[in-house]
């Protein structure tokens, strides 16, 4: 990918080549959300820890491989967000920074709308891809992690259990996979590279790994260590 050419050029000519900017457009996983907890007013909040988000890990890997290259990270993840709103805020949160690469990751929240929401999801992703291509910005679509396959006994709050029951249904009925299948089709049509992390999570599951226990909130946010899978997978995609 061109992004690696730019990093390599900067490493070879630090004084005369510009730095590199990578933006991440996505939801709570992109933002860096982990555990859930109930606030005193009864609302549900997440633990925010961007130091352990996958884009932070990616930056650490690139800093190890290319120590002289400054990589500017734009975290445009918003908890609870979906592809439709991601497109609406694309200019505000991403384009104005003129990134060299944008990593797009939506699907978890979109799929909660059920099968009837697929067309809206696909239209929003298409708009994001076309806008980035019009601006000649390199793009990667990264598939998300799996959601919970069962409701963990660790979740005792009634409201949190209701969320877990809904996401379990979406996961086990393959609704999320149908969304991602549509995204894959779009990426083929518009020549967008796919960093298929969902496939890697599914491989773990099919080999007997309890992937629900790899979710910090036991619903949809990976534990901190699993964000290394996203980071390493992105480096592999960038180097292809």
C-alpha positions as CSV (number, residue, x, y, z in Angstrom):
1,X,0.0,0.0,0.0
2,X,1.1,3.6,-0.6
3,X,1.0,4.3,3.1
4,X,4.1,2.0,3.6
5,X,5.9,3.8,0.7
6,X,5.3,7.1,2.5
7,X,6.6,5.7,5.8
8,X,9.6,4.2,4.1
9,X,10.4,7.5,2.3
10,X,10.1,9.4,5.6
11,X,12.5,6.9,7.2
12,X,15.0,7.4,4.4
13,X,14.7,11.2,4.2
14,X,13.4,12.5,7.5
15,X,14.4,16.1,6.9
16,X,12.6,16.6,3.6
17,X,9.6,14.2,3.6
18,X,6.4,14.9,5.5
19,X,5.1,12.9,8.5
20,X,2.4,10.4,8.2
21,X,-1.2,10.7,9.4
22,X,-3.6,7.8,9.9
23,X,-7.2,8.3,10.9
24,X,-9.5,5.7,12.4
25,X,-13.2,6.1,11.8
26,X,-15.4,3.8,13.9
27,X,-17.4,3.0,17.0
28,X,-16.6,2.4,20.7
29,X,-13.9,-0.3,20.0
30,X,-12.1,2.3,17.9
31,X,-12.5,5.0,20.5
32,X,-11.1,2.7,23.2
33,X,-14.0,1.5,25.3
34,X,-13.9,-1.6,27.5
35,X,-15.9,-2.5,30.6
36,X,-19.5,-1.4,31.3
37,X,-20.8,0.0,34.6
38,X,-24.0,1.5,35.9
39,X,-23.9,5.2,37.0
40,X,-25.7,6.6,39.9
41,X,-28.4,8.1,37.7
42,X,-29.1,4.6,36.2
43,X,-27.4,5.2,32.9
44,X,-24.9,2.7,31.5
45,X,-21.3,4.0,30.8
46,X,-18.1,2.4,29.5
47,X,-14.6,2.5,30.8
48,X,-12.6,4.7,28.3
49,X,-8.9,3.7,27.9
50,X,-7.5,4.9,24.6
51,X,-4.0,4.0,25.7
52,X,-5.0,0.4,25.1
53,X,-7.0,1.0,21.9
54,X,-5.9,-0.9,18.8
55,X,-4.7,2.3,17.0
56,X,-2.4,3.0,20.0
57,X,-0.9,-0.5,19.6
58,X,-0.5,0.0,15.9
59,X,1.4,3.2,16.6
60,X,3.6,1.4,19.0
61,X,4.4,-1.3,16.4
62,X,5.2,1.3,13.7
63,X,7.4,3.2,16.2
64,X,9.3,0.0,16.8
65,X,9.7,-0.7,13.1
66,X,10.3,2.9,12.0
67,X,11.6,4.8,15.1
68,X,12.5,7.9,13.1
69,X,9.0,8.3,11.5
70,X,6.4,10.4,13.3
71,X,3.0,8.8,12.8
72,X,0.1,11.1,13.7
73,X,-3.0,9.2,14.9
74,X,-6.5,10.6,14.5
75,X,-8.9,8.8,16.8
76,X,-12.4,9.3,15.2
77,X,-14.1,6.6,17.1
78,X,-17.3,7.4,18.9
79,X,-19.0,5.0,21.4
80,X,-22.4,3.8,20.1
81,X,-21.7,5.1,16.5
82,X,-22.7,3.5,13.2
83,X,-21.8,3.9,9.6
84,X,-24.5,6.4,8.8
85,X,-23.4,8.8,11.5
86,X,-19.8,8.0,10.5
87,X,-20.4,9.4,7.1
88,X,-22.2,12.4,8.4
89,X,-19.1,13.4,10.5
90,X,-16.5,12.3,8.0
91,X,-15.5,15.9,7.1
92,X,-15.5,17.2,10.7
93,X,-13.6,14.3,12.2
94,X,-11.4,12.9,9.4
95,X,-11.1,14.9,6.2
96,X,-10.0,18.2,7.7
97,X,-6.8,16.5,8.9
98,X,-5.9,15.3,5.4
99,X,-4.9,11.8,6.5
100,X,-2.7,9.6,4.3
101,X,-4.8,6.5,5.3
102,X,-8.2,6.0,6.9
103,X,-9.1,2.8,8.6
104,X,-12.9,2.3,8.7
105,X,-14.5,-0.1,11.1
106,X,-18.3,-0.3,11.5
107,X,-20.8,-3.1,11.9
108,X,-21.3,-3.9,15.6
109,X,-23.9,-1.2,16.3
110,X,-25.3,-1.2,12.8
111,X,-26.1,-4.9,13.0
112,X,-28.2,-4.3,16.1
113,X,-30.8,-2.8,13.8
114,X,-31.4,-6.3,12.4
115,X,-31.6,-7.4,8.8
116,X,-33.8,-4.4,7.8
117,X,-30.8,-2.1,8.5
118,X,-28.4,-3.7,6.0
119,X,-29.3,-1.5,3.1
120,X,-28.7,1.7,5.1
121,X,-25.4,0.3,6.4
122,X,-24.2,-0.6,2.9
123,X,-25.3,2.8,1.5
124,X,-23.4,4.6,4.3
125,X,-20.2,2.6,3.8
126,X,-20.4,3.3,0.1
127,X,-20.7,7.0,0.7
128,X,-17.7,6.8,3.0
129,X,-15.6,4.9,0.5
130,X,-16.5,7.1,-2.4
131,X,-15.8,10.3,-0.5
132,X,-12.4,9.0,0.6
133,X,-11.6,7.9,-3.0
134,X,-12.6,11.3,-4.3
135,X,-10.2,12.9,-1.9
136,X,-7.5,10.3,-3.1
137,X,-7.2,9.0,0.5
138,X,-6.1,5.4,0.9
139,X,-8.6,3.3,2.8
140,X,-8.8,0.0,4.7
141,X,-12.0,-1.5,5.8
142,X,-11.4,-3.5,9.0
143,X,-14.0,-6.0,10.1
144,X,-14.9,-5.9,13.9
145,X,-14.6,-8.6,16.5
146,X,-17.4,-11.1,17.3
147,X,-20.0,-10.2,19.9
148,X,-21.0,-12.5,22.7
149,X,-22.3,-16.0,21.9
150,X,-24.0,-16.4,25.3
151,X,-25.0,-14.2,28.2
152,X,-22.3,-14.4,30.8
153,X,-23.1,-15.0,34.4
154,X,-20.7,-12.1,35.1
155,X,-23.5,-9.7,33.9
156,X,-25.8,-9.3,36.8
157,X,-27.4,-5.9,36.1
158,X,-30.8,-6.3,34.3
159,X,-30.2,-3.5,31.8
160,X,-26.8,-4.9,30.8
161,X,-28.2,-8.4,30.5
162,X,-30.8,-7.1,28.1
163,X,-28.1,-5.6,25.9
164,X,-26.2,-8.9,26.1
165,X,-29.2,-10.9,25.2
166,X,-29.8,-8.7,22.1
167,X,-26.2,-8.8,20.9
168,X,-26.1,-12.6,21.5
169,X,-29.1,-13.0,19.2
170,X,-27.5,-10.8,16.5
171,X,-24.3,-12.8,16.7
172,X,-25.8,-16.3,16.8
173,X,-28.3,-15.7,14.1
174,X,-25.5,-14.6,11.7
175,X,-27.0,-11.1,11.3
176,X,-23.6,-9.5,11.9
177,X,-22.0,-11.8,9.4
178,X,-24.6,-10.8,6.8
179,X,-23.7,-7.1,7.4
180,X,-20.0,-7.9,6.9
181,X,-20.7,-9.9,3.8
182,X,-22.3,-6.8,2.3
183,X,-19.3,-4.8,3.3
184,X,-17.0,-7.3,1.7
185,X,-18.9,-7.0,-1.6
186,X,-18.6,-3.2,-1.5
187,X,-14.8,-3.5,-0.9
188,X,-14.5,-5.7,-3.9
189,X,-16.5,-3.3,-6.0
190,X,-14.5,-0.3,-5.0
191,X,-11.1,-2.0,-4.6
192,X,-10.9,-1.4,-0.8
193,X,-8.4,-3.6,1.1
194,X,-10.1,-5.6,3.9
195,X,-8.4,-6.3,7.2
196,X,-10.6,-9.2,8.2
197,X,-10.3,-9.4,12.0
198,X,-13.8,-10.9,12.3
199,X,-12.5,-14.0,10.4
200,X,-9.7,-14.4,12.9
201,X,-12.1,-14.1,15.8
202,X,-14.3,-16.8,14.2
203,X,-11.3,-19.0,13.7
204,X,-10.6,-18.8,17.4
205,X,-14.2,-19.6,18.2
206,X,-14.2,-22.6,15.9
207,X,-11.1,-23.9,17.6
208,X,-12.8,-24.0,21.0
209,X,-11.8,-20.5,22.3
210,X,-14.4,-18.9,24.5
211,X,-14.5,-15.6,22.6
212,X,-17.2,-14.2,24.9
213,X,-14.6,-14.2,27.7
214,X,-12.3,-12.2,25.4
215,X,-14.7,-9.3,25.6
216,X,-14.1,-6.8,28.4
217,X,-17.8,-6.1,28.9
218,X,-18.8,-9.7,27.8
219,X,-20.8,-8.1,25.1
220,X,-18.9,-6.4,22.3
221,X,-15.7,-4.6,23.6
222,X,-12.5,-6.7,23.3
223,X,-10.2,-7.1,26.3
224,X,-7.2,-4.9,26.0
225,X,-4.9,-7.7,25.0
226,X,-7.1,-8.6,22.0
227,X,-6.5,-5.2,20.5
228,X,-3.1,-6.4,19.6
229,X,-4.8,-8.8,17.1
230,X,-6.3,-5.7,15.3
231,X,-3.0,-3.8,15.4
232,X,-0.9,-6.7,14.0
233,X,-3.5,-7.5,11.4
234,X,-3.5,-3.9,10.2
235,X,0.3,-3.9,9.8
236,X,0.0,-7.1,7.8
237,X,-2.7,-5.4,5.6
238,X,-0.7,-2.2,5.2
239,X,2.4,-4.2,4.1
240,X,0.6,-6.1,1.4
